[in-house]
Amino acid sequence: MDELALAKRLIAFDTSNAEGLRRAAEFVGGWLESNDIEASQTEARGLPVTRAEVGPPQAPTLVLHGHMDVVPAGRDQFEPQVDGDRLYGRGSYDMKGALAVMLVVMHDLRDQELVRLRLGIVSDEESEEEENRGSDALVASGFVGDFAITGEPTNLQVGVQAKGVLAARLRVRGRSAHGATPWLGDNAVVKAVEVFRGIESLPFARHSSALFDRPSINLGRIMGGDALNKVPDTCVIDVDIRFLPDQDPDEILEQVGGLPDTDVLATFRRAPAVVEADSPYVIGLCEAASPHHPERVMSVGRDGASDAVSFLAAGVPAVEFGPIGDGHHGPGEWVSVSSLQSYRQALEAFVRSFPGMSA
């Protein structure tokens, strides 16, 4: 099985929309069926969820987990290109390269009798929906195990913590006036940028921990003004705050809501992910990856939110672990071709040593 060829096929599907996700899921389902791997497909919020399984049902169980959806991109980013050791394309690093490897690992280990290996693929990791998420549906259906790995980009390090999400829609109030006399008004659009800068200066934004320098704060959308010749009196902004595991999102929201002329209209939250770094599973995964990494493999924190929280909430220890690359959500996203093979070898080595960890 060629993980590079499979990664290219997956990248070629524009999975930033529902139709592309369905087509990609059909391809994955057909690939699993053609390789004699037990699989099924359901839906969560109208989007496909794929389940596959190999190995004996009563054996120690490892869950491999990932998402097929990507953020929007230009058509050219769905035309995978290889340049040296880099495979370019939307989703190459986040996380179709990892998914391709996980599919190949399922194929390679389908006949072994020591571990039950499960693969779950969802279609809404990148979404802004708070309820009925695909990973929650997977876990609720009993798709769990002794340990779970989600293939988010980690450069072959083991992500034991991930920031939580507090996305807030804020209304900033100003005062309207004629566009020819802006000094008579209070421009809410201009003020909204000042509010965002104020958020960056709040006490919570200066917090740090052993694995994180600070929270992440991004101004994702700004919507204001209804006429060219009018000073806007209202502006709505969407602010994406990724908070540290030891921070309280309610306290953060209280600080944000205390800014002048600012109202909190709506929020979206996702919990941070935390698993103990001294877990035998974490130690074992670090050991399995170390021979295939140019540097020391260790436990790290990840700035992005993680669907691993779905497994953690059910009492299943879960980490993020993915291949080497860069540029996810950007125009030059790439994954290292050689690291896909390293990732494959590391996962297979981990599976071979997994029964001892479970015991």
C-alpha positions in Angstrom: 0.0 0.0 0.0 1.3 3.4 -1.0 0.5 6.1 1.6 1.6 8.9 -0.7 -0.7 7.9 -3.6 -3.6 7.5 -1.1 -2.9 11.0 0.4 -3.0 12.5 -3.0 -6.4 10.9 -3.7 -7.8 12.3 -0.5 -6.4 15.8 -1.0 -8.0 16.0 -4.5 -11.5 16.0 -2.9 -12.6 19.5 -2.0 -13.9 18.5 1.5 -14.6 22.1 2.6 -18.2 21.5 1.6 -20.8 18.8 2.2 -20.8 17.4 -1.3 -17.0 17.0 -1.4 -17.2 15.3 2.0 -19.8 12.8 0.8 -17.7 12.0 -2.3 -14.6 11.5 -0.2 -16.4 9.3 2.3 -17.7 7.1 -0.6 -14.1 6.7 -1.8 -12.9 5.8 1.7 -15.7 3.4 2.2 -15.0 1.7 -1.2 -11.3 1.5 -0.4 -12.0 -0.2 2.9 -14.4 -2.6 1.4 -12.0 -3.5 -1.5 -9.4 -4.3 1.1 -11.6 -6.6 3.1 -11.8 -4.3 6.1 -15.0 -4.2 8.1 -16.5 -0.7 7.8 -19.7 1.2 8.1 -20.9 4.8 7.5 -23.5 6.9 9.3 -24.1 10.6 9.6 -23.9 13.3 12.2 -25.7 16.6 11.4 -26.0 15.3 7.8 -22.3 14.8 7.3 -20.6 11.3 6.9 -18.9 9.5 9.8 -16.9 6.4 8.9 -16.1 3.5 11.2 -13.7 0.6 10.5 -12.3 -2.2 12.6 -9.8 -5.0 12.4 -8.6 -7.5 15.0 -10.4 -9.6 17.6 -13.2 -7.9 19.5 -12.0 -8.9 23.0 -8.4 -7.7 22.5 -6.9 -4.5 23.9 -8.3 -1.7 21.7 -6.6 1.2 20.1 -8.7 3.9 18.3 -7.2 5.8 15.4 -9.2 8.9 14.8 -9.2 11.8 12.4 -11.3 14.2 10.3 -11.8 14.6 6.5 -13.0 18.2 6.4 -10.7 21.1 5.6 -11.0 24.9 5.6 -11.9 26.5 2.3 -9.2 27.1 -0.3 -8.6 27.9 -3.9 -9.2 25.2 -6.6 -5.4 24.8 -7.1 -4.9 23.7 -3.5 -7.0 20.6 -4.3 -4.5 19.6 -6.9 -1.7 17.8 -4.9 1.8 18.6 -5.9 5.1 17.0 -4.8 8.2 19.1 -4.7 11.2 17.2 -3.2 10.1 15.9 0.2 7.0 18.1 0.4 3.5 17.1 -0.6 1.5 20.4 -1.1 -2.2 20.7 -1.0 -5.1 21.6 1.3 -5.4 19.1 4.1 -2.0 17.5 3.3 -0.9 18.3 6.9 -4.3 18.8 8.5 -4.9 15.9 8.2 -5.3 13.9 5.1 -1.7 12.7 5.1 -2.3 11.2 8.5 -5.6 9.7 7.4 -3.9 8.0 4.4 -1.4 6.4 6.7 -4.1 5.3 9.2 -5.9 3.6 6.3 -2.7 1.8 5.3 -2.0 0.8 8.8 -5.5 -0.8 9.0 -4.7 -2.7 5.9 -1.2 -3.8 7.1 -2.5 -5.0 10.4 -5.9 -6.4 9.4 -4.8 -10.1 10.0 -3.0 -9.7 13.3 -4.7 -11.2 16.4 -3.3 -9.2 19.3 -5.0 -5.8 19.1 -8.5 -4.6 18.1 -7.7 -1.6 15.9 -10.5 0.9 15.2 -10.5 3.8 12.8 -13.1 6.6 13.1 -13.3 9.5 10.5 -15.5 12.5 11.1 -16.4 15.4 8.8 -16.9 18.4 11.1 -13.7 19.0 13.1 -13.2 22.4 11.5 -16.8 23.4 12.0 -18.1 26.1 14.4 -21.0 23.8 15.7 -21.0 23.2 19.4 -23.7 20.4 19.5 -24.0 17.0 17.9 -20.4 16.8 16.7 -19.2 13.8 14.8 -16.6 12.7 17.3 -19.1 13.0 20.1 -21.5 10.8 18.1 -18.7 8.2 17.6 -18.0 8.0 21.3 -21.7 7.9 22.2 -22.2 4.9 19.9 -19.6 3.0 21.9 -16.7 3.6 19.5 -14.1 3.7 22.2 -11.0 1.8 23.4 -8.2 1.7 25.8 -6.4 4.5 24.1 -7.1 6.9 21.2 -4.8 8.7 18.8 -6.1 11.6 16.7 -3.9 12.4 13.7 -3.7 16.2 14.0 -0.4 17.7 12.9 2.3 17.4 15.7 5.6 16.9 13.7 5.8 13.4 15.2 5.7 14.7 18.7 3.0 13.5 21.1 0.4 16.2 21.9 -0.8 15.6 25.5 -2.5 19.0 25.9 -4.5 21.2 23.5 -6.0 24.6 24.1 -9.7 25.1 24.6 -11.9 27.3 22.4 -13.9 30.3 23.5 -15.3 31.9 20.3 -17.3 35.1 21.0 -19.5 37.2 18.8 -19.3 40.8 20.2 -21.3 43.8 19.4 -19.4 47.1 19.6 -21.6 50.2 20.0 -20.8 53.6 18.5 -22.7 56.7 17.3 -23.9 57.4 13.8 -23.2 60.7 11.9 -22.9 61.9 8.3 -19.9 60.5 6.5 -18.8 64.1 5.6 -18.5 64.9 9.3 -17.1 61.8 10.9 -15.9 63.8 14.0 -19.5 64.2 15.0 -19.9 60.4 15.3 -18.2 57.5 17.0 -17.2 55.0 14.4 -18.1 51.5 15.7 -15.9 49.8 13.0 -12.8 51.7 14.1 -13.8 51.2 17.7 -14.1 47.4 17.1 -10.5 47.1 16.2 -9.6 49.0 19.4 -11.8 46.6 21.3 -9.9 43.7 19.8 -6.6 45.3 20.8 -8.1 45.7 24.3 -8.8 42.0 24.4 -5.2 41.2 23.6 -4.2 43.3 26.6 -6.6 41.8 29.2 -5.0 39.9 32.1 -6.0 36.4 30.8 -4.0 37.1 27.6 -0.7 37.2 29.5 -1.2 33.8 31.2 1.4 31.0 30.5 2.0 27.4 31.6 4.6 24.7 31.3 3.5 23.8 27.8 2.2 27.1 26.5 3.6 30.6 26.2 0.1 32.3 26.1 -3.4 32.0 24.8 -4.1 32.5 21.1 -6.4 35.4 20.1 -7.6 36.0 16.6 -10.0 38.5 15.0 -11.8 36.2 12.6 -14.6 38.3 11.2 -15.7 41.9 11.3 -19.1 43.1 10.1 -20.2 46.7 10.3 -21.6 49.7 8.4 -24.7 49.9 6.2 -23.9 52.9 4.0 -20.8 54.5 2.6 -21.8 58.0 3.6 -22.7 57.2 7.2 -20.5 56.7 10.3 -21.4 53.2 11.5 -23.0 53.0 14.9 -22.7 49.2 15.3 -20.0 46.6 14.5 -20.0 42.9 15.1 -16.8 41.0 15.5 -16.1 37.3 15.9 -13.1 36.7 18.2 -11.4 33.2 18.4 -9.8 32.7 21.8 -7.8 29.5 22.4 -7.3 29.4 26.2 -4.9 27.3 28.2 -6.1 24.1 30.1 -5.8 25.8 33.5 -7.8 28.9 32.5 -11.6 29.4 33.2 -13.5 30.5 30.1 -16.2 32.1 32.2 -13.5 34.4 33.8 -12.2 35.2 30.3 -15.7 36.1 29.1 -16.2 38.3 32.1 -13.0 40.2 31.3 -14.1 40.6 27.7 -17.6 41.7 28.6 -16.2 44.4 30.8 -14.7 46.3 27.9 -16.5 49.7 27.2 -19.5 49.7 24.8 -19.1 45.9 24.2 -21.9 43.3 24.4 -21.4 39.5 24.2 -24.0 38.2 21.7 -23.1 34.6 21.5 -20.3 32.1 22.3 -19.0 28.8 21.1 -16.9 26.6 23.5 -14.8 23.5 23.3 -13.0 22.1 26.3 -9.2 21.9 26.4 -7.6 18.4 26.1 -5.3 17.1 28.8 -3.8 13.6 29.3 -1.1 12.6 31.7 2.4 12.7 30.2 3.5 9.7 32.3 0.7 7.5 31.0 2.2 4.2 29.8 0.4 4.8 26.5 2.1 8.2 26.0 5.5 6.8 27.0 5.0 3.9 24.7 4.0 6.1 21.7 7.1 8.3 22.3 9.3 5.3 22.3 7.6 3.9 19.1 8.1 7.3 17.3 11.7 8.0 18.5 13.6 5.8 16.0 11.8 7.7 13.2 12.3 11.2 14.3 15.4 13.4 13.8 15.0 14.9 17.3 13.8 13.7 20.7 10.2 12.7 20.7 8.4 14.1 23.8 5.1 15.3 25.1 4.0 18.7 23.8 1.1 21.1 23.9 -0.8 22.1 20.8 -2.3 25.5 20.1 -5.3 24.2 18.1 -8.4 22.6 19.7 -8.7 18.9 19.7 -11.5 16.4 19.0 -9.6 14.2 21.5 -11.8 15.8 24.1 -14.6 13.6 23.0 -12.7 10.5 24.1 -11.3 12.1 27.2 -14.8 13.0 28.3 -15.6 9.3 28.1 -12.6 8.3 30.2 -10.5 7.2 27.3 -6.9 8.6 27.4 -6.3 10.3 24.0 -3.5 12.3 22.4 -2.7 14.0 19.1 0.0 12.5 17.0 0.7 13.3 13.3 3.4 13.6 10.6 5.8 16.5 9.9 4.7 19.5 7.9 3.7 23.1 8.1 1.3 25.8 6.8 -2.1 24.2 7.7 -5.0 26.6 7.0 -2.6 28.6 4.7 -1.9 28.7 1.0 1.4 26.7 1.3 0.2 23.8 3.4 2.5 20.7 3.0 3.4 17.4 4.7 6.8 15.7 4.5 6.6 12.7 2.2 9.3 10.8 4.2 7.5 11.5 7.5 4.4 9.8 6.2 6.5 6.6 6.0 7.9 7.4 9.5 4.5 7.9 10.8 3.3 4.6 9.4 6.3 2.8 11.0 5.7 4.5 14.3 2.0 3.6 14.4 2.7 0.0 13.5 5.4 -0.3 16.1 3.1 1.2 18.7 0.4 -1.4 17.8 2.8 -4.3 18.2 3.8 -3.2 21.7 0.2 -2.1 22.7 -1.0 -5.3 24.4 1.6 -4.9 27.1 0.7 -1.3 27.8 -3.0 -2.2 28.2 -2.2 -5.0 30.6 
